[in-house]
Amino acid sequence: MTTEDVVVDVSQDWVLACDVQRRFMQGLGRTSDSVDYSARCRQVRALGGDCYEFMPLTNERLALVVGDASGKGVTAALMIASVQSSLRTAALFTGDDLATLLKIVNLQAYASSLADRYATVFYGIFDRQSARYGT
C-alpha cells in the first residue's frame, strides 16, 4: 500500500460541514410588529464552537440563545451543533419551564461529550407583549 492509497480528500466534506453550521445560525434578521432582530457570527476558523439562535416561542415571546463550546474546529462545531439541536427539541416539549429545558439540554450535552469538553449557553426570553426581557 502506498501513501497515495490512504490519502482521502475531505475538502468536499469540509465545505458541507461549514454550510451546515452556517444554516444552524440563521443570519437573516426578521421583523415583527414589536421587535427587529438579526445576528452574525464570524468564526476565527471555518468551523468553530460559537452559536446563536433566535427561537420564536408561544405567546409572542422570542428566545435568544448564545453559546460557545470548548475547543476549536470540528470538535467544537460538533458539540455546539449537538447543544443547538437539543435546545430546539427540548423547547418544543418543555413549554414555559426554562429550568427543565436547560436540565434536559445539560444532560444531553454531558452524555454525548468527552470528559474534557464543555459548552456554555446563555438563554434569554424577550416578551414582545410587555417589551420585557428575562433570563
VOPAGU-2260 file (C-alpha; in pm, 1 decimal, decimal comma):
REM VOPAGU-2260
SITE   aa  ch    i         X         Y         Z
SITE  MET   A    0       0,0       0,0       0,0
SITE  THR   A    1     136,9     339,6     -96,2
SITE  THR   A    2      75,4     675,6      63,5
SITE  GLU   A    3    -144,7     767,4    -231,0
SITE  ASP   A    4    -375,7     475,2    -148,8
SITE  VAL   A    5    -456,0     607,7     200,0
SITE  VAL   A    6    -488,2     978,2     125,0
SITE  VAL   A    7    -850,7    1080,8     136,3
SITE  ASP   A    8    -985,2    1408,4       0,9
SITE  VAL   A    9   -1215,0    1553,5     266,5
SITE  SER   A   10   -1238,8    1901,2     114,3
SITE  GLN   A   11   -1597,5    1847,1      -3,5
SITE  ASP   A   12   -1693,1    1715,4     342,2
SITE  TRP   A   13   -1535,9    2025,1     498,8
SITE  VAL   A   14   -1732,5    2255,9     269,0
SITE  LEU   A   15   -2055,6    2073,6     354,4
SITE  ALA   A   16   -1981,2    2089,8     728,7
SITE  CYS   A   17   -1925,9    2465,6     704,3
SITE  ASP   A   18   -2254,8    2501,9     516,0
SITE  VAL   A   19   -2442,8    2300,6     779,8
SITE  GLN   A   20   -2301,4    2518,9    1056,6
SITE  ARG   A   21   -2398,9    2837,9     872,3
SITE  ARG   A   22   -2754,0    2705,7     833,8
SITE  PHE   A   23   -2771,3    2638,0    1207,8
SITE  MET   A   24   -2714,8    3007,7    1266,5
SITE  GLN   A   25   -2989,5    3196,7    1091,3
SITE  GLY   A   26   -2816,4    3519,0     997,1
SITE  LEU   A   27   -3104,3    3692,0     827,1
SITE  GLY   A   28   -3295,4    3923,5    1056,0
SITE  ARG   A   29   -3665,4    3912,7    1099,9
SITE  THR   A   30   -3916,8    4181,1    1168,9
SITE  SER   A   31   -4236,8    4165,0    1368,9
SITE  ASP   A   32   -4476,9    4428,4    1496,9
SITE  SER   A   33   -4274,2    4476,3    1815,9
SITE  VAL   A   34   -3909,7    4390,6    1753,1
SITE  ASP   A   35   -3648,8    4365,3    1477,9
SITE  TYR   A   36   -3359,3    4126,7    1525,0
SITE  SER   A   37   -3059,2    3985,3    1344,7
SITE  ALA   A   38   -2714,8    3848,9    1421,7
SITE  ARG   A   39   -2397,8    3734,6    1255,2
SITE  CYS   A   40   -2126,4    3500,3    1374,5
SITE  ARG   A   41   -1776,3    3527,1    1233,8
SITE  GLN   A   42   -1567,3    3226,0    1335,6
SITE  VAL   A   43   -1190,3    3256,1    1354,7
SITE  ARG   A   44   -1170,5    2929,9    1161,5
SITE  ALA   A   45   -1412,1    2796,7     903,2
SITE  LEU   A   46   -1571,9    2575,8    1169,5
SITE  GLY   A   47   -1599,0    2655,1    1536,8
SITE  GLY   A   48   -1791,1    2624,4    1858,8
SITE  ASP   A   49   -1978,3    2955,7    1866,9
SITE  CYS   A   50   -2350,7    2976,7    1807,4
SITE  TYR   A   51   -2655,6    3193,3    1834,9
SITE  GLU   A   52   -3020,6    3121,0    1783,8
SITE  PHE   A   53   -3348,6    3311,0    1773,8
SITE  MET   A   54   -3640,9    3082,6    1855,1
SITE  PRO   A   55   -3997,9    3211,0    1829,2
SITE  LEU   A   56   -4197,9    3086,7    2129,6
SITE  THR   A   57   -4566,2    3086,9    2216,3
SITE  ASN   A   58   -4746,5    3394,6    2349,9
SITE  GLU   A   59   -4548,3    3647,5    2144,3
SITE  ARG   A   60   -4213,9    3559,7    2303,9
SITE  LEU   A   61   -3872,5    3520,0    2147,0
SITE  ALA   A   62   -3584,0    3314,3    2288,7
SITE  LEU   A   63   -3229,0    3436,5    2235,4
SITE  VAL   A   64   -2952,2    3179,2    2270,8
SITE  VAL   A   65   -2578,2    3247,0    2264,1
SITE  GLY   A   66   -2340,2    2957,6    2315,4
SITE  ASP   A   67   -1977,1    2854,9    2300,0
SITE  ALA   A   68   -1821,6    2508,5    2308,2
SITE  SER   A   69   -1471,7    2448,2    2438,9
SITE  GLY   A   70   -1200,1    2387,1    2186,5
SITE  LYS   A   71   -1179,3    2481,3    1823,0
SITE  GLY   A   72   -1254,8    2340,8    1481,6
SITE  VAL   A   73   -1454,7    2027,6    1409,0
SITE  THR   A   74   -1471,1    1905,8    1770,2
SITE  ALA   A   75   -1621,5    2231,1    1897,8
SITE  ALA   A   76   -1852,7    2257,4    1595,9
SITE  LEU   A   77   -1992,8    1909,0    1654,6
SITE  MET   A   78   -2050,9    1976,4    2022,2
SITE  ILE   A   79   -2228,9    2306,9    1970,5
SITE  ALA   A   80   -2440,9    2153,0    1691,9
SITE  SER   A   81   -2549,5    1887,2    1941,1
SITE  VAL   A   82   -2631,6    2153,2    2201,1
SITE  GLN   A   83   -2832,7    2356,9    1948,4
SITE  SER   A   84   -3027,8    2050,6    1837,3
SITE  SER   A   85   -3102,0    1960,0    2198,6
SITE  LEU   A   86   -3219,0    2316,5    2268,3
SITE  ARG   A   87   -3450,9    2321,4    1969,5
SITE  THR   A   88   -3602,1    1985,2    2057,0
SITE  ALA   A   89   -3635,5    2048,9    2431,1
SITE  ALA   A   90   -3800,7    2386,0    2363,5
SITE  LEU   A   91   -4080,0    2206,4    2177,3
SITE  PHE   A   92   -4167,4    1990,5    2478,5
SITE  THR   A   93   -4095,4    2194,9    2791,3
SITE  GLY   A   94   -4324,0    2491,2    2732,4
SITE  ASP   A   95   -4257,8    2769,0    2983,9
SITE  ASP   A   96   -4042,9    2553,3    3213,5
SITE  LEU   A   97   -3698,7    2703,3    3149,4
SITE  ALA   A   98   -3533,2    2504,2    3430,8
SITE  THR   A   99   -3648,1    2176,2    3278,0
SITE  LEU   A  100   -3537,7    2283,9    2931,1
SITE  LEU   A  101   -3185,2    2365,0    3047,2
SITE  LYS   A  102   -3166,4    2049,7    3260,9
SITE  ILE   A  103   -3253,4    1833,5    2958,9
SITE  VAL   A  104   -3000,7    2011,8    2737,9
SITE  ASN   A  105   -2733,5    1981,6    3006,6
SITE  LEU   A  106   -2795,4    1607,6    3047,2
SITE  GLN   A  107   -2781,2    1554,0    2670,5
SITE  ALA   A  108   -2461,3    1756,4    2629,4
SITE  TYR   A  109   -2294,9    1582,3    2922,3
SITE  ALA   A  110   -2389,6    1235,3    2797,3
SITE  SER   A  111   -2257,0    1296,6    2447,1
SITE  SER   A  112   -1933,4    1484,1    2520,3
SITE  LEU   A  113   -1584,0    1387,8    2625,4
SITE  ALA   A  114   -1476,6    1449,3    2984,9
SITE  ASP   A  115   -1258,9    1748,7    2893,4
SITE  ARG   A  116   -1519,9    1920,6    2673,5
SITE  TYR   A  117   -1799,6    2155,3    2774,5
SITE  ALA   A  118   -2028,2    2425,2    2642,6
SITE  THR   A  119   -2170,0    2738,9    2799,5
SITE  VAL   A  120   -2508,1    2875,2    2696,2
SITE  PHE   A  121   -2699,6    3194,6    2763,1
SITE  TYR   A  122   -3075,2    3157,0    2717,1
SITE  GLY   A  123   -3297,7    3461,6    2749,4
SITE  ILE   A  124   -3659,6    3528,8    2664,0
SITE  PHE   A  125   -3797,3    3852,6    2524,6
SITE  ASP   A  126   -4169,9    3901,8    2585,8
SITE  ARG   A  127   -4299,7    4107,7    2294,6
SITE  GLN   A  128   -4628,6    4199,5    2461,9
SITE  SER   A  129   -4472,0    4355,7    2769,8
SITE  ALA   A  130   -4142,0    4451,0    2599,5
SITE  ARG   A  131   -3956,8    4284,5    2892,0
SITE  TYR   A  132   -3654,0    4061,8    2878,7
SITE  GLY   A  133   -3569,7    3789,8    3129,8
SITE  THR   A  134   -3327,6    3503,9    3172,5
